[in-house]
Each structure stands twice: as structure tokens, then as C-alpha cells.
């Protein structure tokens, strides 16, 4: 909804519904932008206006025991609802802000970074 872009390497593109998000991507919303992300482990992130989020690590291979979710909130507001990674391996989930790292233990949180 509204203006949203994705930075992948040195390329910037508009965010569109159904777009695949990859490790290392940075998502940004504009003044009236909002983005909803649903990851393959059912983690849900909602980004509000003027928000910037980096997907630093994401790995969901439960059969092999490879689980990791690390997202860095650079600015703005996000709502996070934990998925399967937090249920199977809570220590593998981290939400990083400029001032703190939040460990997740299967929960729903709202984070605002000025």
C-alpha cells in the first residue's frame, strides 16, 4: 500500500504483492506506505509508514535443523508475529534495533525506532 521499495544489492525496485524477499534485502516504506510480509515459516511482519527493515538472516529448513530469523529495524514501526522458527528454536530469532536486540520466545510485539 502506498510507496514501498526493496533494495537488493545495488538495485532498487518497487515492492509488489507476491514478491519474494531474500536474505540481505532492505525494505523501505514511504510517508504513506505500508507493507505486510509473510515468511514461509508463517512469521508475519507489518511495516508502517517511513519504516526501513533489513532481513539479515532467514533460514527455514526444519528437517535439517537449520533455523534462523534475524531482522534489523533501522527506523519506523513494525508489528511482528512469530512463526514456526520461534516455536521450534526461539534462540534463533532476533529483532535488532539501533539500541537493543530483542530475543523472541513465540510472541507478538510492536517495535518503534525513531
Order of alpha helices (4+ residues) and beta strands (2+ residues): beta-beta-beta-beta-beta-beta-beta-alpha-beta-beta-beta
